Amino acid sequence: MTIYDTHLNKRGFDYNPADRRYPLLFELGRPLDDLEGLLLSEYAGKTMTMDQIYEKQNVGRPYVRKSYKDVLVKMEAEGHISADPAAENRPCRKGLATFADEVKVTINSPRRGSWPPTPP
């Protein structure tokens, strides 16, 4: 909410705590592990490009394109997805395989009891 100070002719901002009326504010703090779980549950057994996944899944969520790419690289390394081309056939930057928008992703169906992980 903005405040207009008529005496100083300036605008300012005040603190407005989040509550249940603004669910997106709660979404902003979700970790990338939650994104992995969302992808596994929503797209298990499906094949799509990284860009298709991003375009269908990111609306109303706090994740950017890089978040999706980072999670997909991690999921590929853990065997949760298959990618075409595979990591060893893609360029590396900073020691990690890149994940272009046109890489085809097949999200493996989770094995029973594999997701979500149980806390220690």
N, C-alpha and C positions, 0 to 999 in steps of 0.2 A: 504494500500500500504506500502510495506516495503522499507526502505532506508538503503543502505549499506554504511557505512562511511569507506572509504578506509584508511584514516589516522589513525583511532582508531581501525580498524579491528573489528567493532561491527555493529550489526543490530539494527535498531530502527523502530518506527512507526510514521507516521504523520497523521494528522487529514484529513479525507476525508468525507465531508458532504454528507448525503443521498440525492438522487434526484429520479426522477421518473424512472430512468434506473434500480434502485435497489428496487423493491417493497417490498421485504422481510424485509428490514430495517424499513419500515413504519409499517409492521405487528407486529414488536416486542413490540410495545407500546400498543397493544390492551388490554383492560381490560377484566376480566372474564365475565362481563355482556354481552360482545359481543359474547363470546363462547356460552352462554345460548341462545341467539338469533339465532346463527348459527345452534345449535342443534334442536331448535324448528322448524326452517324453513326447514331444510334438512331432518329431520327424523320423522316428525309428522306422527303419526299413525303406525309407524314401531316398531317391537320388535327385539332387538338385545342384545348381552351381552355388558358389559362395554368395554371389550377388542375389540370386533368387531367395536364398535363405534370409539374407539381410533385409531385402525389400519386403518380404512377407512377415518377418518376425520382429522387426525393430520398432514398429509404430507403437507409441505409448510406453516404450521401455527406455531405460536410461543408458543403453549401450550404443556405442558408435561403431562404425565399420571396423576399426582397428581391434575393438574388443572381440568381435566375432572372429576375426582372423587369428588373434592370439589364442582364443579358446579352441578353434578348429585345429591349429597346429598342435596344441597340447593333447586334444582328443585323438589326433592321428598317432601321435607318439605312444599313447596309452592303448591303442588298438580299438577305440570306440567308434572310429570312422575309417572308411577307405577313401582315398582321394585319387583322382585321375587328372593330371599325372601325379604319381607318388612323390613323397618328399625327396627321395634321392634323385629324382629327375627334375626338380625345381631348383632355381637359384637360391643360394644361401646369403643371408645378411646377418652380421653379428652372430654367426654360428648357428642360426636357425633357418630352416627352410621358409621361403616366402610363401604366401598364399594369395594368388591373384584372384580377381573377381570371377574369372571364368573357370576356375578349378572345379571339377565335378566332385561332389561329396555324396557318399552313401553312408548314412548313419545306421550303424549296426543296431539290430534289436537288442536291447539289454538282456543279459542273462538274468535268470531269477536271482533276486537278492543282490544284484550288483549295483543298483542305483535306487534310491540314494544311499550313499555309504552310511554305515552305522557309526555313531560317534564312539571313540575309544572309551 
